[in-house]
Amino acid sequence: MSIPLAEQLRPKNLDEYVGQEALTGPQGVIRKLMQTGNIPSMILWGPPGVGKTTLANIIAESVNFSFFTLSAVSSGVKDVRQVIESARQYGGQSVLFIDEIHRFSKSQQDSLLHAVEKGIVTLIGATTENPSFEVISPLLSRCQVYILEPLSNDDLTRLLERGVKLLTEKMKVTIEVKETGALFRLSGGDARKLYNALELFVQQEKNRKKKIVITDKTVTESIKNNLLMYDKGGEMHYDIISAFIKSIRGSDPNAAVYWLARMVEAGEDPKFIARRMLILASEDIGNANPNALLLANTCFDAVSKIGWPESRIILSQTAVYLANSPKSNASYMAIKKAQAKAKETGDLPVPLHLRNAPTGLMKSLDYGKGYKYAHDFPGNFNEQEYLPEALKGTVFYVPGKNPREEEMRARLRKLWKDKYGY
C-alpha cells in the first residue's frame, strides 16, 4: 500500500476522532464551538501524534472554510503573507493551520497578527512546546489555548482495532492480537507511530505466515532493527540528546559536536538543544565557570531569533565551550539535599530574628528582634544563625574541586570558621 496506514485511517469527523474527550466529546468545548460555527483562533498544545493536525482539518471542514496549511519548519514570512493574501478573497472564511508554530521566529509570528486580529484568517497553531514561552504574547492573547492529552491505552486499543481491521481487509491476512504492550511502548502514545509500527510488523510477517499473531515478543523481535533511525518524537530522540549531554558533561567536545550534528541533520528544534545546554550549564558546570550559564542563555536567545542553518554554528560554539569548561554539580547537589531535608523535617518555623515585622503587633511578638544587618559590620558580615534551630550547622553546599569554587571554600572557611567544616 503506497498510502501510509495512518493517513488512510485519518478521521474525517469528530465521531471518528479518538481521544481528547474533554475537547471533542458530547460536552467538549471544541465540539460545541463547531456546532455554533463560531470558531476562534486557537493553539492546540500537546505531544506528537495525538491528533492536532487532524483536529484542525475537522474543524475547518465542519464550518466549510477554506483550509491553508504551513509548516513552521519550512515556511517564512513571505509564505505567511502569500497565504494571507490568498485568504482575503474568502471574506474571513479561511483557516490557516501552522504546524510546529513554536518554531516560528518572532518576526514570523508578528506577520500573522494583523490577519488574525482582523479576522482575515482563523489561525490554528499546533505545538508540542508550552505556548506561554514559545508564542509571542500579542498573538497568544488573540488565541484560545487547548491542551491535548497523551492518548490512553484505551484510545490506543481503539486505534489498533481499526488498523488491524483495515490491514486484514487490504492484505488478505488473518491477524490475531494477543498482547499490545510492545506496540504501545513503541508508539509512546503517538497514533501515527502506532500505525507505522503495526503496518511494518504486518508487512514483514505476511510473507512468512498465513496467520499473524501479535505478541510483545514477536513485535519486539520483528521491528527492533528498524528503530535505529532518529525520530524527534521517539526513543532515539532521547538517546541522542542523552549522549550529547553526557559528552559535554564528560568534557569531550568532539563527541558533543558529533551528537549535535546528528540532531542538526535530523532537523531537531534548535531551541530544544539550546534549552538542554542551558540546564547543563547550571547543573554540571555551575560556579566552576559562571560564564557558562551566561553563554548558554545567550545561545538560547540567539537561536530563538535565528533559524537553520545558521543556528547550528551558535549551538556548536556553545557546546564546545561547555565541554571545555571545568565541571561542578555542587549547586545541583545542594538543592537536592535541601529539598530532601525540607521534606524530611517539614515546616520548621522561621527564626524570630529573620522574620519580617511590618506591623506593631509583629514587633511586639519580637519579629525581627536581634537581626544583625550585614552591611553594618566590617566586611559586610556578622555571624548569626540563618537556619532553623533544628538544622543548625547543616551543610547543603559543598564546593567543587575546581579553582573558582576552592576560592569560595576558602572565603566560607574564613567567614564561618569551623561551623560548616569548610
N, C-alpha and C positions, 0 to 999 in steps of 0.2 A: 504494500500500500504506500503510495507516494505521499499522501497527506497524513501527517502525524496523528496518532490516536487522540492526543489531547485536543487537536484542532477539530477533528471530526466530532468530538463529544462536547465541544464548547456550547454551553447553554444559550438558548435563544430568548428565554424569558425567565421571569422570577420563579415560576413554578418548576422549572428545570434546574434552577440555581441551587447549589448545595452550600450550606454553611451560612454564617452571618445572620442568624435568625433574628437578632435584635434589630438589624437594619432592614432585612428583606422579608421577614416573616409576616404573618397576618397583621400584626400590630407594629411592624417595623417602620421606622421613620422614613426611610427611602421609599418603601412601597407606598406609603401614604402620600408622599410628595409626587410620585409618579401618577397616582390616581387623580390628583388635582391638576397635573400638568404644569405645576409651578416649580420648576427645577432651579435651585440656586447654584451658583458656582461652588465647588467643593474640592476638598483634598481628601483622598482616600489613603489612609495610612495603615500599612500592615506588612507582614513578612511576604516573601516571594510566593507565588503560586496559590494565593488564597482567593483570587477572583477579582482583583481590582480592574484589570482591563476588560474582563467580561462584563462586570457590573456597569462600567461606563458605556459599553456598547448597548446593553439592555436599556439603560436609561435613555440614551439618545433615540433608540428605536421606539420606545414607548410613547415619546412625545412627537415622533415623526420629524425630528430635527436633522438637518444636515450634519454629518459627522466628519470632523477633521482630526487627524492624529499626528503628533510629532513625538520623536524620541529625543530626550534631552541629551543623549549621548552623541547624536549625530546632527542635531539641528542648532542653528544660531539665530541671532536677532533678525537676519534677513528672512529666514524661513518663517519666523513668527509673523513678521509684517506681511509676508505674502499670503499666509493663511487668513490673517485678519482682513486683508483687502478682499479676498475671495468670499469671506463670510458676510461682508457688508450687504451683498445682493440678496441675502436671505432674511433681511429685516429682523435680526435678533433671534432667529430660529436656527442657531448653529451651536453645536457642542464641539469644543476643542479639547481633545484628550491629550495630555502630555505625560508620557511615561517617564519615570525617574526624574520628576520635576526638581528634586533636591540637587540634581547635577547641573541645573541652570545657574549661570552666574547672576550676580545682582543686576547687571545691565540687561540680561536676557529676561529676567523676571520683571524688571521695570517696563520693558516693552509691551508687557501684557496688561498693565494697569488700566490704561485708558479704555481699551476694548472691553475689559471686564466691568469697569465702572459704568460705562455707557450701555452695557447690555448687548454689544455687538456680537459677543460670543459668551456662551456659558462655559466656563472653564471647569474641567475635571482633571485634577492632577493626581498622579499616583506616586507614592513614595514609600520606601522602606525605612526612611530615617524620620526622626522626630521633626515635624514641620515647624515647631516653635524655634528650632535652631537653623533649619535649612531653607525656610521660605521667608522672604522679606516681610516685615510687619505690614506695610501698606497692602500687599497682595493677600496676606493671610487674613487681614481684617475684613476683606471682601468675600471670604470663602467660609463655608461651613467645613469643619473637620470631622470626618467619620473614621472611627478606628475599626479595622477589620482584624478579627482574631485568628490565630492559627487554627487550621482545620482539626477537629477532634477525630478520634478513632472511629466514631460512628459516621462522621462525614466521609472519612476515607473509605470506610466499608461500602457506603452507598456508591461512591465513585468507582470503587473496584468492581462492584457488581455490574455497573454499566459497561465498564471496559471489557470485562470477561464476556458479557453478552454479545457485544459488538464483534470482538475478535472471534468468538465461536461461530458467528454467522459469516463473517468475511473470510476467515481462513479455513472454514470447514473442519474444525478440530474440536475435540472434547477437552474441556478444561475443568479441573476439579480444584477448588481452593480448600486446602486442609489447614494451612497456617498463614497468617498475614503479618507476623511480627517483623520479618526481614524486609518485606516490601514497604511496610510503614516506616521502618527505621531509615531505609534508603531514601524514602520520599521526604523525610523531615517535615511532614505536614504540608508539602507542596504538591498540589494536584497534578501539575504538569510533570513533575519528576516521578510521581506515582505511575502515571500513564506511560511515560517513557520507559521506566523500569519494567513494567508489565509487558509492554509491547516487545521490548528487547528480549525478555525471557521467553515469551511465547514463540517469537521468530526463531530463536536458537534451538528450542526444543521440538518444534513441529516437524522438522526433517528427520528426527531420530525416534520419535514416539508417536503412536496414534492417540494415546491419552496423555495429556499434560497435567501433572499433579504439582500444585504449588505448595511447597513446604518451605520453612525457613532454611533448611539445609540445601534444597535444590536451587532456590533463588540465590543464596549466597555463593554457592559453587559456580553457578552458571554465569553470573554477571559481575563477579568481583573484579575480573581483569579489565572490565570496561569502565571502572570507576577512577581510573588513573588520570583522567583529564581534569583540568582546572574548571570548577564550576563556582561562580561567585556566590551562589546561594547554598552550596553544599559542603560536604565534609572536607574536600580538598581545599576549598577556600580557607577554612580554619587551619588546616595543616600548613598551608603555605605561610599564612600570616604568623603562625606559631614559630615556624622555622626562621622567619625574618626577625622576629623579636628576640628569639633565643640567640641568633647570630650577633645581633647588636649587643645584647647583654654579655655575650661571651667575648666581646671586643674583636670580632672578625669582620672587618669592613668588606672583604672580598665575598664572603658568604652572604652578608647583608645585601650587597648590591645585586648578587645573583638572584636571590629570592625576590628582591624588589623588581628586577627585570621580568621575572615570571609573572608578577602581578600586573606590571605595566603592559606586557604583551597580551594579557587576558582581558584588558580593559577595566581593571579594578577601579573603583571610585577613589580618586586621589585623596579626597577628604577622609576616607576610611583609613588609608595608610597613615596620613598625617596625624589623625586622631590617636592612633595606636602609638606613634612615636612620641606624641605629647604626654601620654600616660607613662611611657617608659622613661622619659627624661626625668620625671619625678620619682617613679618607683625604683629605678635601677641605677640612677646617677645621682639624683638629689643634690645635696650640698657638697658632694665631692667636686662638682662643677656646676654651680647655679646657672651659669650661662647656657647650659644645655636646655633648660626649660624655656629660657627666653628665645633661643633659636627655634626650638620645636614649635613654640607658639607662633612665632613669625612665619614659620613654614606653613602652618595651618591657615593663617590669614592669607598668605600668598597664593596657595593652591585654590583657595576659595574664590579668588579673583581671576585666576589664570587656568585655562583648561589644558587638555592634551594638545600637542605633545610636550609643550614647554614645562608643564608641571613636573615631569619626570626628572628634570635637572635639579629643581629645588628639592625634591624628595631625596634624590641621590646625595646632594650636598649634606643634607641634614642627617641622613642615615650614616654616612661616612664619619661625620663629626661625632655623632652619638656613639658609634662603635669605637672611636678612638679616645673617648672621654674616660677618665677614671670612674670607677663604679662604686656606688654605695646604696644599700637598701635600708639605711638606718632610719630615715624618716618613715618609710613604709612600715618597717617593723615596729616603730614607736607607736603609730596609730593603731596597729593591730593589737599590741599589748594593752594600750589604753582602753580600747573598745572591750577587750576581753575582761579587763579589770572592772570597767563600768558595769558590764552585765553581771559580773560576779558579786559586786558589792552593792548594787542597786543605787538608789537615790540618796547618796550621802549628803548631808547638809553643807552648804557653803559656809566656811568660817565667818564669824560675825564681822571681823575686821575687813573682809573682802567684799562685803555686801554694800550695795548702793543705799543711800539714805536720803531720798528726795523729800520725805515728809518729816514733820516734827515727831510723829509717833514712832517712826522708824529710828530716829535719832535717840529717842527716849529708851528704845529697846537695845541700844548700843550697836545698831547697824553702823558699820564703818569705823567704829571706835578702835583706835590703836593702829590704824593703817598708816604705813610709812611711805610717803610719796618718793619714789626712787630718785627723782630729779633734784630732790632737796639734799642729797648726800653726795660726797665725793665719788667721782667715777660713775655717777648715776646708778648707784647700787647700795642697798642696805639689806642685810639678811633678815628675812622674815618667812613665815610659813605660808605657802600658797596652795598646798594640797589639803584636803580634809584630814582631820587628825588621824583617822584610821589608815590613811595611806602615807603618812609621814615618812619621808626618805625613800619612797618607791621610785625606782628608775624605769623609765619607759624608753628614753632616747639614749642609745649607746653609739657614740660617734664611730664612724667607719675608720678603717686603717688606710687613710689617704692623707696627703699633706694638708688639704684645706680643713678637713674635719679633725685632724690632730691638733690644729691651731684652736679649733673650737673646744676640744677636750681640755687643752691647756688653760684656756680662759675660764672654762667652767670650774676646773680644779682650783684655780686662783680665787674665784668668787666664792665657791661653796665649800672649800676646804675638803673635809672628809665626809660631808653629808651624803653625797651621792656616789662616792667611790670613784670619781673620775681621776 
